[in-house]
Amino acid sequence: MSAGARVAVVHPDRETLARVTAARLLVHLVDRQSLHRPVHVALTGGSVGIAVLAEIAGSPLRPAVDWTGVHLWWGDERFLPDGHPDRNETQAREALLDELEIPAANVHPMVGPGPGVSTPEESAAAYASELAQHAPEGAAVPALDVVLLGMGPDGHVASLFPGHAGLQVTDRAVAGVHGSPKPPSERVTLTLPTLTAAREIWLVVGGADKAAPAARGLAGDAVTTTPAAGAVGVERTLWLLDADAAG
């Protein structure tokens, strides 16, 4: 398999997609821990992304991972106050993190508005600094072993939307987003160069409304019209689809 090759795996329904992706991730973490530590993973939100985390919480494979050697990041976040129910972090904590045996210092949420942080750009700068603290010498970000991404019906990933200015950001690891076509309008996102520096990217996609952009993404459409097409990992890119999203 060539570096960055796109591979599609189709599951019969959304529930199976979430369950098998959870098992796949747990096994992958165990495999990675046999090679190096720590292991870095970027999580995603959305209904399927959170369902994957809930499946991890109940999986008998969960204890096989040494969670003290895992660092959890996020691909994007809504610029909302910490604890807001619409934040990806809040939903992830409820689905999995609150009962996970992982040091608090290994969980890296994007900070919301509050003391010292009044704009998405300030949150992005703080997150870029935190990423850099865990990066190897000379790099801006750690070598993310797996980035989990959902995809919108418009083909967006993280908070990188078709035709949006964020797609053009190449000089920063993390960017603030204004005017998002999907509410809320203000967000924080990993940039495309950060995503494509990951060892593996897994796009976890369910629903018939995702079939057309999934086809475009797998075909290597222009990033400006289908941002998911640009989400390609260094070693492997997995499109994990339910039957509806596979069309």
Rosetta silent file (secondary structure, phi, psi, omega in degrees, C-alpha in Angstrom):
SEQUENCE: MSAGARVAVVHPDRETLARVTAARLLVHLVDRQSLHRPVHVALTGGSVGIAVLAEIAGSPLRPAVDWTGVHLWWGDERFLPDGHPDRNETQAREALLDELEIPAANVHPMVGPGPGVSTPEESAAAYASELAQHAPEGAAVPALDVVLLGMGPDGHVASLFPGHAGLQVTDRAVAGVHGSPKPPSERVTLTLPTLTAAREIWLVVGGADKAAPAARGLAGDAVTTTPAAGAVGVERTLWLLDADAAG
SCORE:     score description
SCORE:     0.000 S_00000001
   1 L     0.000  130.355  179.853    0.000    0.000    0.000 S_00000001
   2 L   -75.299  155.564 -179.778    1.410    3.383   -0.948 S_00000001
   3 L   -58.575  133.158  177.075    1.772    6.133    1.643 S_00000001
   4 L    77.892    6.975 -178.197   -1.465    7.995    2.128 S_00000001
   5 L   -60.452  139.298  177.402   -3.487    5.457    0.125 S_00000001
   6 E   -87.731  128.474  178.203   -7.247    5.772    0.611 S_00000001
   7 E  -126.681  129.954  178.870   -8.963    2.567    1.718 S_00000001
   8 E  -104.163  133.355  175.248  -12.741    2.267    2.140 S_00000001
   9 E  -125.165  124.357 -174.611  -14.311   -0.169    4.606 S_00000001
  10 E  -109.092  130.257  176.706  -18.109   -0.471    4.543 S_00000001
  11 E  -112.444  153.825 -170.303  -20.216   -1.622    7.488 S_00000001
  12 L   -66.260  -28.655 -177.328  -23.906   -2.531    7.241 S_00000001
  13 L  -155.790  173.153 -174.712  -25.266    0.174    9.549 S_00000001
  14 H   -65.324  -38.258 -178.721  -24.283    3.056   11.817 S_00000001
  15 H   -64.201  -43.252  177.790  -24.306    0.975   14.988 S_00000001
  16 H   -65.685  -40.127  177.567  -21.904   -1.576   13.509 S_00000001
  17 H   -55.799  -48.540 -178.603  -19.737    1.231   12.171 S_00000001
  18 H   -65.975  -42.266 -176.726  -19.355    2.733   15.648 S_00000001
  19 H   -67.079  -44.601 -177.186  -18.779   -0.617   17.357 S_00000001
  20 H   -73.009  -35.952  177.289  -16.186   -1.898   14.897 S_00000001
  21 H   -63.772  -39.246  177.046  -14.372    1.449   14.708 S_00000001
  22 H   -60.900  -46.780  179.123  -14.074    1.427   18.499 S_00000001
  23 H   -64.190  -41.567  179.143  -12.592   -2.071   18.443 S_00000001
  24 H   -59.502  -43.955 -178.592  -10.304   -1.136   15.551 S_00000001
  25 H   -66.424  -42.454 -179.933   -9.008    1.880   17.465 S_00000001
  26 H   -62.142  -44.541  177.982   -8.388   -0.045   20.673 S_00000001
  27 H   -63.685  -40.704 -179.752   -6.425   -2.741   18.843 S_00000001
  28 H   -63.173  -39.175  178.750   -4.500   -0.078   16.953 S_00000001
  29 H   -64.583  -42.008  177.417   -3.549    1.662   20.197 S_00000001
  30 H   -61.445  -44.298  179.240   -2.267   -1.599   21.664 S_00000001
  31 H   -61.717  -44.790 -179.183   -0.244   -2.230   18.495 S_00000001
  32 H   -64.515  -37.564 -179.583    1.202    1.291   18.530 S_00000001
  33 H   -67.261  -20.925  175.519    2.146    1.022   22.188 S_00000001
  34 L   -75.097  -14.149 -177.876    4.243   -2.028   21.341 S_00000001
  35 L  -104.718  -38.456 -177.548    6.287    0.247   19.051 S_00000001
  36 L  -162.502  162.017  175.083    6.535    3.566   20.874 S_00000001
  37 L  -142.595  146.775   -4.094    5.172    5.720   23.679 S_00000001
  38 L   -77.762  170.315  173.918    3.335    7.936   24.101 S_00000001
  39 E  -105.102  135.516 -177.548    0.627    7.425   21.494 S_00000001
  40 E  -114.036  129.656 -178.488   -1.211   10.538   20.277 S_00000001
  41 E  -130.830  136.390  173.409   -4.824   10.448   19.064 S_00000001
  42 E  -105.721  126.967 -177.497   -7.066   13.285   17.866 S_00000001
  43 E   -92.362  164.007  175.918  -10.765   12.808   18.569 S_00000001
  44 L  -126.648  162.967  174.943  -13.772   14.053   16.664 S_00000001
  45 L  -100.353 -149.480 -178.368  -17.290   15.067   17.619 S_00000001
  46 H    81.971  164.952 -174.719  -20.555   14.501   15.814 S_00000001
  47 H   -62.735  -42.437 -179.000  -23.076   11.741   16.360 S_00000001
  48 H   -73.298  -41.263  179.316  -20.931    8.947   14.942 S_00000001
  49 H   -59.670  -43.599  178.994  -17.723   10.189   16.578 S_00000001
  50 H   -71.070  -33.173  176.282  -19.321   10.304   20.010 S_00000001
  51 H   -63.031  -36.386  176.422  -20.952    6.914   19.400 S_00000001
  52 H   -61.503  -44.307  179.562  -17.473    5.484   18.804 S_00000001
  53 H   -63.595  -39.638  178.025  -16.324    6.836   22.178 S_00000001
  54 H   -64.127  -36.245  177.064  -19.375    5.353   23.892 S_00000001
  55 H   -67.699  -36.591  175.841  -18.560    1.977   22.331 S_00000001
  56 H   -61.586  -41.201 -178.373  -14.984    2.251   23.634 S_00000001
  57 H   -57.723  -36.452 -176.912  -16.355    2.896   27.123 S_00000001
  58 L   -99.254    5.471 -175.130  -18.227   -0.419   27.084 S_00000001
  59 L   -79.834  137.578  174.506  -15.683   -2.484   25.182 S_00000001
  60 L   -67.874  -13.740  177.897  -14.003   -5.479   26.861 S_00000001
  61 L   -81.254  -13.543 -173.573  -10.855   -4.442   24.952 S_00000001
  62 H   -54.844  -43.918 -178.773  -10.598   -1.117   26.777 S_00000001
  63 H   -67.609  -12.939 -179.940   -8.357   -2.390   29.628 S_00000001
  64 H   -70.353  -20.450  179.434   -5.831   -3.754   27.086 S_00000001
  65 L   -88.471  134.818  172.147   -4.700   -0.185   26.412 S_00000001
  66 L   -85.826   94.989 -173.196   -2.312    1.467   28.849 S_00000001
  67 H   -69.217  -15.167  175.334   -4.125    4.794   28.977 S_00000001
  68 H   -69.048  -16.518  179.894   -1.305    6.407   30.948 S_00000001
  69 H  -106.371   20.263  179.305    0.646    6.254   27.674 S_00000001
  70 E  -120.021  135.261  172.003   -2.054    7.853   25.490 S_00000001
  71 E  -112.625  132.351 -177.328   -2.537   11.557   24.798 S_00000001
  72 E  -110.507  128.855  178.543   -5.920   12.724   23.510 S_00000001
  73 E  -122.192  178.783  175.424   -6.355   15.814   21.338 S_00000001
  74 E  -127.539  145.229  177.514   -9.206   17.243   19.281 S_00000001
  75 L   -75.642  -30.485  176.137   -9.405   18.023   15.581 S_00000001
  76 E  -162.251  170.989 -179.854  -11.682   20.984   16.195 S_00000001
  77 E  -155.412  146.120  171.815  -13.916   22.585   18.762 S_00000001
  78 E   -74.539  134.647 -178.250  -16.812   24.978   18.944 S_00000001
  79 L   -80.206   77.925 -178.841  -15.653   28.237   20.567 S_00000001
  80 L  -127.797  158.706 -177.806  -18.045   27.935   23.469 S_00000001
  81 L   -57.798  146.698  176.787  -17.455   28.170   27.235 S_00000001
  82 L   -53.082  134.164 -179.405  -15.845   25.182   28.911 S_00000001
  83 L    90.674   -7.984  179.266  -18.524   22.710   29.953 S_00000001
  84 L   -62.102  137.201 -175.132  -21.039   23.844   27.326 S_00000001
  85 L   -64.752  -17.687  179.917  -23.115   20.825   26.218 S_00000001
  86 L   -89.386   -4.360  178.284  -22.410   21.514   22.537 S_00000001
  87 L   -73.514  140.596  175.112  -18.635   21.303   22.922 S_00000001
  88 H   -57.374  -40.261 -179.895  -16.981   18.181   21.512 S_00000001
  89 H   -60.285  -46.747 -178.315  -14.973   17.928   24.729 S_00000001
  90 H   -59.315  -46.370 -179.377  -18.076   17.940   26.931 S_00000001
  91 H   -65.726  -36.421  178.035  -19.746   15.224   24.890 S_00000001
  92 H   -66.906  -38.982  178.735  -16.543   13.158   24.859 S_00000001
  93 H   -63.994  -42.206 -179.450  -16.230   13.392   28.628 S_00000001
  94 H   -67.390  -37.332 -176.405  -19.805   12.212   29.088 S_00000001
  95 H   -77.130  -33.592 -170.886  -19.407    9.351   26.602 S_00000001
  96 L  -148.291  -50.803 -163.037  -15.994    8.078   27.724 S_00000001
  97 H   -64.580  -32.364 -177.543  -13.395   10.304   29.322 S_00000001
  98 H   -65.215  -20.407  179.326  -14.994   10.718   32.748 S_00000001
  99 H  -114.770   11.483 -178.230  -14.642    6.981   33.342 S_00000001
 100 L   -90.567  141.556 -179.530  -11.380    6.427   31.503 S_00000001
 101 L   -83.751   73.078 -176.353   -8.221    5.540   33.381 S_00000001
 102 L  -135.238  135.267  178.727   -6.182    8.362   31.859 S_00000001
 103 L   -60.384  141.145  179.863   -4.159   11.114   33.588 S_00000001
 104 H   -57.399  -32.981 -178.544   -5.824   14.507   33.361 S_00000001
 105 H   -69.019  -14.475 -179.712   -2.586   15.911   31.933 S_00000001
 106 H   -90.713   -2.872  179.924   -2.933   13.565   28.936 S_00000001
 107 E  -105.934  122.930 -170.055   -6.266   15.091   27.864 S_00000001
 108 L  -121.612   82.440  177.502   -5.827   18.231   25.770 S_00000001
 109 L   -78.398  156.101  171.360   -9.063   20.146   25.086 S_00000001
 110 L   -80.016  128.435 -173.267   -9.185   23.372   23.113 S_00000001
 111 L   -73.624  142.835  176.813   -9.930   26.153   25.570 S_00000001
 112 L   -92.497 -177.913  179.135  -13.155   28.119   25.254 S_00000001
 113 L   -62.103  137.831 -178.394  -13.788   31.795   25.929 S_00000001
 114 E   173.995 -164.190 -179.546  -12.794   32.838   29.421 S_00000001
 115 L   -55.212  122.093  177.924  -10.038   34.609   31.354 S_00000001
 116 L    83.881   -8.108 -179.759   -7.186   35.375   28.975 S_00000001
 117 E  -134.012  106.643 -177.300   -8.975   33.917   25.951 S_00000001
 118 L  -117.398   -7.376 -178.715  -11.524   36.124   24.199 S_00000001
 119 L  -136.414  157.941  174.695  -11.180   35.075   20.547 S_00000001
 120 H   -58.882  -32.253 -179.788  -10.848   31.846   18.571 S_00000001
 121 H   -65.349  -38.335  178.431   -7.383   33.030   17.517 S_00000001
 122 H   -67.939  -38.457  175.758   -6.215   33.210   21.129 S_00000001
 123 H   -64.316  -42.437  179.673   -7.558   29.714   21.759 S_00000001
 124 H   -62.376  -41.785  179.859   -5.830   28.486   18.585 S_00000001
 125 H   -64.352  -40.652  178.532   -2.520   30.019   19.635 S_00000001
 126 H   -64.307  -38.392 -179.581   -2.754   28.382   23.052 S_00000001
 127 H   -71.029  -38.807  176.658   -3.487   25.014   21.464 S_00000001
 128 H   -60.884  -39.228  178.214   -0.627   25.354   19.011 S_00000001
 129 H   -64.872  -39.706  179.902    1.679   26.042   21.939 S_00000001
 130 H   -68.145  -40.440  176.003    0.428   22.948   23.766 S_00000001
 131 H   -59.656  -43.772 -177.175    0.907   20.797   20.672 S_00000001
 132 H   -62.737  -32.094 -179.840    4.453   22.125   20.278 S_00000001
 133 H   -65.106  -22.452 -178.909    5.292   21.129   23.859 S_00000001
 134 L  -108.514   10.006 -178.161    4.664   17.485   22.901 S_00000001
 135 L   -91.105  151.123  173.295    6.313   17.641   19.476 S_00000001
 136 L   -65.711  160.975 -177.428    9.717   16.200   18.641 S_00000001
 137 L   -56.988  131.401  179.203   12.562   18.645   18.238 S_00000001
 138 L    88.772   -4.625 -179.551   12.152   20.739   15.116 S_00000001
 139 L  -111.853  156.004 -179.237    8.453   19.928   14.677 S_00000001
 140 L   -91.449  -21.292 -176.895    5.391   22.035   15.445 S_00000001
 141 L  -138.408  155.321  173.973    3.107   19.156   16.406 S_00000001
 142 L   -66.950  160.423  175.862    3.489   15.657   17.841 S_00000001
 143 L   -75.187   96.775 -178.308    3.339   12.749   15.418 S_00000001
 144 L   -68.904  121.032 -177.534   -0.377   12.030   15.694 S_00000001
 145 L   -71.029  -41.574  178.280   -0.804    8.277   15.399 S_00000001
 146 E  -142.575  134.017  169.175   -4.484    8.493   14.479 S_00000001
 147 E  -114.260  118.294  173.925   -6.766   11.414   13.675 S_00000001
 148 E   -88.358  132.423  178.935  -10.460   10.561   13.786 S_00000001
 149 E  -132.895  138.227  164.084  -12.592   12.779   11.571 S_00000001
 150 L   -90.252 -178.785  176.812  -16.263   13.005   10.844 S_00000001
 151 L  -145.710  137.010  177.677  -17.530   14.586    7.641 S_00000001
 152 L   -85.149  167.213  177.455  -20.435   16.904    6.971 S_00000001
 153 L   -61.275  -17.967  176.032  -22.898   16.650    4.055 S_00000001
 154 L   -91.234    1.358  179.626  -20.920   19.481    2.437 S_00000001
 155 L    87.869    9.377 -179.487  -17.692   17.473    2.647 S_00000001
 156 L   -77.831  151.269  171.868  -16.154   19.460    5.502 S_00000001
 157 E  -129.438  153.405 -171.386  -13.819   17.886    8.052 S_00000001
 158 L    48.043 -130.443  172.469  -12.837   19.317   11.433 S_00000001
 159 L  -117.659   45.640  176.272  -13.912   22.965   10.950 S_00000001
 160 E  -108.629  106.502 -171.054  -12.498   23.241    7.432 S_00000001
 161 L  -104.775  152.664  179.204  -15.412   24.112    5.166 S_00000001
 162 L   -54.426  131.283  177.181  -15.676   24.230    1.351 S_00000001
 163 L    70.177    5.480 -175.514  -14.485   27.557   -0.016 S_00000001
 164 L   -89.535  151.732 -175.335  -13.671   28.817    3.480 S_00000001
 165 H   -60.625  -28.775 -177.858  -10.553   30.808    4.314 S_00000001
 166 H   -59.632  -26.249  178.797   -9.390   28.212    6.843 S_00000001
 167 H   -66.137  -22.289 -176.379   -8.480   25.839    4.023 S_00000001
 168 H   -90.834   -3.862 -176.641   -5.785   28.265    2.910 S_00000001
 169 L   -77.897  117.777 -179.574   -4.023   28.478    6.286 S_00000001
 170 L  -125.919   -4.313 -174.938   -0.623   26.815    5.999 S_00000001
 171 L  -102.725    7.053 -179.875    1.530   28.840    8.409 S_00000001
 172 L  -140.319  149.960  177.928   -0.113   27.704   11.656 S_00000001
 173 L   -77.036  -28.969 -175.702   -0.885   24.383   13.279 S_00000001
 174 E  -137.919  143.523 -177.097   -4.226   25.607   14.605 S_00000001
 175 E  -133.034  148.714  169.700   -6.536   28.328   13.328 S_00000001
 176 E   -82.378  147.657 -178.445   -9.483   30.334   14.563 S_00000001
 177 E  -122.603  131.987  173.729  -12.630   30.165   12.456 S_00000001
 178 L  -124.310  149.549  177.524  -15.188   32.913   11.937 S_00000001
 179 L    68.944   32.467  177.165  -18.338   32.772    9.860 S_00000001
 180 L   -59.098  133.719  177.103  -18.675   29.012    9.947 S_00000001
 181 L   -68.586  -13.722  176.144  -21.606   27.930    7.741 S_00000001
 182 L  -112.167  124.461 -177.382  -22.492   25.476   10.490 S_00000001
 183 L   -66.156  151.898   -3.364  -23.335   27.030   13.868 S_00000001
 184 L   -73.735  160.112 -173.004  -21.787   28.221   16.019 S_00000001
 185 L   -72.564  -23.978 -179.350  -20.005   30.639   13.725 S_00000001
 186 L  -104.572  132.116 -176.075  -16.814   30.751   15.823 S_00000001
 187 E  -147.736  173.739  173.786  -14.637   27.662   16.099 S_00000001
 188 E  -131.128  137.199 -175.198  -11.064   26.447   16.500 S_00000001
 189 E  -144.118  147.369  165.018   -9.579   23.847   14.154 S_00000001
 190 E   -65.099  143.140  179.071   -6.414   21.981   13.304 S_00000001
 191 L   -83.154  166.349 -178.542   -5.214   23.186    9.922 S_00000001
 192 H   -59.959  -41.078  176.814   -4.854   20.964    6.895 S_00000001
 193 H   -60.586  -33.777  177.648   -1.032   20.741    7.216 S_00000001
 194 H   -68.603  -43.955  179.410   -1.450   19.500   10.787 S_00000001
 195 H   -61.783  -44.611 -174.907   -3.998   16.889    9.761 S_00000001
 196 H   -77.314   -4.704  172.488   -1.912   15.626    6.862 S_00000001
 197 L   -85.267   -8.023 -179.516    1.140   15.249    9.108 S_00000001
 198 L   -70.245  148.577  177.401   -0.682   12.489   11.009 S_00000001
 199 L   -62.498  -48.243  179.721    0.421    8.905   10.522 S_00000001
 200 E  -134.098  142.986  171.652   -3.143    7.756    9.905 S_00000001
 201 E  -119.794  129.123  176.816   -6.434    9.543    9.268 S_00000001
 202 E  -116.369  115.637  175.025   -9.707    7.691    9.783 S_00000001
 203 E   -94.295  115.402 -175.281  -12.830    9.304    8.353 S_00000001
 204 E  -106.494  108.765 -164.708  -15.808    7.813   10.178 S_00000001
 205 E  -132.488  126.548  177.253  -18.888    8.603    8.124 S_00000001
 206 L  -133.181  146.286  174.649  -22.505    7.492    8.400 S_00000001
 207 L   112.589  142.713 -177.682  -25.732    8.476    6.661 S_00000001
 208 H   -65.081  -26.598  179.454  -27.107    8.738    3.137 S_00000001
 209 H   -70.963   -7.523  178.083  -26.571   12.507    3.109 S_00000001
 210 H  -100.362   -2.851 -172.785  -22.830   11.813    3.175 S_00000001
 211 H   -62.987  -46.370 -177.383  -22.763    9.482    0.150 S_00000001
 212 H   -65.186  -49.252  178.012  -22.041   12.114   -2.519 S_00000001
 213 H   -66.407  -29.879  176.251  -19.210   13.892   -0.646 S_00000001
 214 H   -64.290  -41.217  178.241  -17.749   10.524    0.392 S_00000001
 215 H   -63.555  -41.486  179.177  -17.580    9.514   -3.261 S_00000001
 216 H   -66.456  -41.069 -179.549  -15.915   12.815   -4.146 S_00000001
 217 H   -64.070  -43.236  179.017  -13.466   12.512   -1.275 S_00000001
 218 H   -66.192  -28.724 -179.715  -12.478    8.970   -2.196 S_00000001
 219 L   -83.000   -4.511  179.056  -12.007   10.067   -5.792 S_00000001
 220 L    79.238   40.206  177.923   -9.601   12.823   -4.741 S_00000001
 221 L   -59.504  167.419  176.852  -11.804   15.824   -5.491 S_00000001
 222 L   -62.950  137.874 -178.620  -10.440   19.355   -5.115 S_00000001
 223 L   -62.884  -32.260 -178.093   -9.945   20.300   -1.490 S_00000001
 224 L   -64.649  -28.745  179.104  -11.668   23.645   -2.054 S_00000001
 225 L  -100.875  -30.278  177.632  -14.940   21.900   -2.878 S_00000001
 226 L  -134.443   86.213 -177.678  -14.546   18.726   -0.769 S_00000001
 227 H   -54.105  -31.050 -179.734  -12.138   19.362    2.126 S_00000001
 228 H   -58.863  -26.460  179.524  -12.355   15.689    3.147 S_00000001
 229 H   -65.126  -24.128  179.616  -10.447   14.851   -0.039 S_00000001
 230 H   -89.125   -4.493 -179.622   -7.413   16.602    1.419 S_00000001
 231 L   -85.236   86.105 -175.213   -7.482   14.651    4.678 S_00000001
 232 L  -125.520  122.978  179.484   -4.802   12.127    3.787 S_00000001
 233 L   -77.468  160.654 -179.557   -2.525   10.508    6.352 S_00000001
 234 L   -64.615  -42.373 -176.229    1.189    9.938    5.856 S_00000001
 235 L  -101.215  -37.625 -175.703    0.906    6.161    6.173 S_00000001
 236 E  -160.315  146.771  174.431   -2.768    5.359    5.669 S_00000001
 237 E  -127.699  115.394 -179.491   -6.171    6.947    5.131 S_00000001
 238 E  -105.822  127.576  168.780   -9.207    4.889    6.116 S_00000001
 239 E  -100.800  108.430 -179.090  -12.733    5.760    5.072 S_00000001
 240 E  -102.943  109.687 -167.558  -14.938    3.863    7.527 S_00000001
 241 E  -121.607  150.354  163.985  -18.470    4.043    6.162 S_00000001
 242 E   -89.401  171.282 -173.433  -21.897    2.647    6.846 S_00000001
 243 H   -61.455  -34.704 -179.982  -23.845    1.259    3.887 S_00000001
 244 H   -66.150  -43.788  179.785  -25.848    4.465    3.483 S_00000001
 245 H   -69.586  -25.784  177.807  -22.732    6.641    3.275 S_00000001
 246 H   -75.688  -13.598  175.775  -21.183    4.191    0.835 S_00000001
 247 L    73.536    0.000    0.000  -24.121    4.833   -1.495 S_00000001
